[in-house]
Amino acid sequence: MNRTEFIVATALILFVAFALGWFANWLVHRMTRVQQSDLNELDNLARGLHEAEEQRDQAIAYVQEREAEIANQLRATEAELQATMDTVRQLRSENEEMRDYIEQIQARSGG
């Protein structure tokens, strides 16, 4: 094999390797190409996820608002309870004073 045949054989081998590499690349891209239907499905999934996140945020805001309202109602109820308990304590004290007064009057009258 002379020098010219060697160069031609090497060039031919390199060309065949290049052609096989290009064909393999084309084949891989052809097989893994994303279809338009897949892109549409991904868009729908992304849209659905976005809507779900918005609904979640709205639900969280609603829960926080309700929690604040209930906390205010609880504070108001506790204040009313405290006022009622103070009133009951005061009435019990007045009741005891009245009993003592009545017992003193009955003791004086000889009853």
C-alpha positions, 0 to 999 in steps of 0.5 A: 500500500503506497502513500496515496492509497493510505491517504485515500483509505484513511480519508474514506474511513474518516468519512464513514466514521463522520457519516455514521456519527452524523446518522447516529446523531440524527437518529437520536434527535429524531427519537428523542424529539419532543412532540407538540402534544407533549408540549401542550400537555406540559403547558396544561400541567403548568397552568393547572399547577399555577391555578392550584397554587393560587387556590392554595394561597386564597385558602391560606388567606381565608384561614388566616382571616378566619383565625384572626376573627375567631381570636378576636371573638375569643378575646371578647368572650374572655373579657365578657366571662371575666366581667361576669365572674367579677359580677358573680363575685360581687353579688356573692359578697353582697349576698353574704353581707345581706345574710349577715345583716339578716342574722344580726337583725334576727339575733337582736329581735330575739328570734 
